[in-house]
Amino acid sequence: MVDAATLRSRNAAFWTGAAAGWIRHADRQDEIGRPLGAPAMDRVAARPAERILDVGCGCGGTTAELALAVGETGTAVGVDIAEAMVTAARQRFSTRRYPGIRFRAADIETLDVVPGAPFDAAYSRMALMLLADPVAGCTTIRRSLRPGGRLVATVFRDGSVNPWLFATMLGAAPHLGALPPLPVGEEPGPFSFADPVRLTRVLTRAGFTAVTITPCDVTLDAPDEADAVAEWLIEVGPAGAAYRAAPPAGQASARAGAVRLLDRFREPGVGYRLPAGLWLVTALAAGADKPSTAARPPVTYHRQPRQDENR
Ligand SMILES: C[S@@+](CC[C@H](N)C(=O)[O-])C[C@H]1O[C@@H](n2cnc3c(N)ncnc32)[C@H](O)[C@@H]1O
């Protein structure tokens, strides 16, 4: 396993390189990718006048949603390590339309507290599993919350319940240059929080209590535009930087490769239905600024009905 400093600089470099793709697809990500954060958005239930932190806010779509919920008397602060994404977020969501919105470019792992603290709640859509040192990052989050403040987040479960992620990668990668190193063991990556025991351990060490981890199955509905969908998924994934660096012929082959493997999720004339398996994570900030020493933290697992079961 690589040391923490190397992982941290690798993480910063990865997100700096990934930013262009995320900015390019920001609207698509917010619209089609909304189910990835919707269970946490519902659960955090931001109320008028609250102060909410959005961790790993990317191009700011969820921060804007939170800003609308807290209204003029509240605050929604989005933090992201990628400066270019934060700049894009400021351009997309102005304080004129979203009075309480603020964005800050920072590594959550190295801040003492997020400026604007104490927050009533912290929200995060699909970012916590990507932290180089998740205990450090979650400790900053906990210190930035008022005692008893709530953390509500989504992260991926394992790869088997998110098969489109592999389909995109395996289809595109053979046509592109070198990709970032694949995560090993507990290194940051989409599935580094697949194990709920590890996730609970991280949050408990960071000083959270009352941890609950609930499986949620959602579906991303994308239009029947094979090339555009493949490009979006490639550019927001690990192959994004290599894709943008590739010549047009290489990009076309990468898209074609991804389209081929994504075909199993396509309903012709209707669109793509991409199944995503998430954990919905909730926890409360303990008051004292020291890690809990509980040997066996209280963890509850709940099964949620699949989206299709609700129909
Ligand atoms: C998978 S993206 C999700 C972005 C956004 N939440 C969304 O759903 O559209 C993960 C985000 O976490 C950010 N991130 C990764 N490590 C971070 C860190 N240490 N501190 C702050 N942000 C970080 C990345 O820059 C990226 O924008």
The ligand as a MOL file (V3000), in Angstrom:
LIG
                    3D

  0  0  0     0  0            999 V3000
M  V30 BEGIN CTAB
M  V30 COUNTS 27 29 0 0 0
M  V30 BEGIN ATOM
M  V30 1 C -17.0890 11.4760 -7.9210 0
M  V30 2 S -16.8450 13.2020 -7.7910 0 CHG=1
M  V30 3 C -18.4490 13.7250 -7.2140 0
M  V30 4 C -18.6870 15.1930 -7.4100 0
M  V30 5 C -20.0700 15.6920 -6.9980 0
M  V30 6 N -20.3200 15.4170 -5.5960 0
M  V30 7 C -21.1240 15.0800 -7.8660 0
M  V30 8 O -21.7680 14.1270 -7.4410 0
M  V30 9 O -21.3070 15.5450 -9.0070 0 CHG=-1
M  V30 10 C -15.8670 13.3480 -6.3250 0
M  V30 11 C -15.4720 14.7650 -5.9980 0
M  V30 12 O -14.7180 14.7650 -4.7910 0
M  V30 13 C -13.6780 15.7160 -4.9100 0
M  V30 14 N -12.5920 15.3650 -3.9620 0
M  V30 15 C -11.7960 14.2650 -3.9920 0
M  V30 16 N -10.9250 14.2920 -2.9630 0
M  V30 17 C -11.1820 15.4370 -2.2790 0
M  V30 18 C -10.5930 16.0340 -1.1210 0
M  V30 19 N -9.5900 15.4420 -0.4730 0
M  V30 20 N -11.0920 17.2180 -0.6740 0
M  V30 21 C -12.1240 17.8220 -1.3380 0
M  V30 22 N -12.7050 17.2980 -2.4430 0
M  V30 23 C -12.2510 16.1230 -2.9050 0
M  V30 24 C -13.2550 15.6300 -6.3770 0
M  V30 25 O -12.5640 16.7550 -6.8450 0
M  V30 26 C -14.5990 15.4140 -7.0650 0
M  V30 27 O -15.1840 16.6240 -7.4770 0
M  V30 END ATOM
M  V30 BEGIN BOND
M  V30 1 1 1 2
M  V30 2 1 2 3
M  V30 3 1 2 10
M  V30 4 1 3 4
M  V30 5 1 4 5
M  V30 6 1 5 6
M  V30 7 1 5 7
M  V30 8 2 7 8
M  V30 9 1 7 9
M  V30 10 1 10 11
M  V30 11 1 11 12
M  V30 12 1 11 26
M  V30 13 1 12 13
M  V30 14 1 13 14
M  V30 15 1 13 24
M  V30 16 1 14 15
M  V30 17 1 14 23
M  V30 18 2 15 16
M  V30 19 1 16 17
M  V30 20 1 17 18
M  V30 21 2 17 23
M  V30 22 1 18 19
M  V30 23 2 18 20
M  V30 24 1 20 21
M  V30 25 2 21 22
M  V30 26 1 22 23
M  V30 27 1 24 25
M  V30 28 1 24 26
M  V30 29 1 26 27
M  V30 END BOND
M  V30 END CTAB
M  END
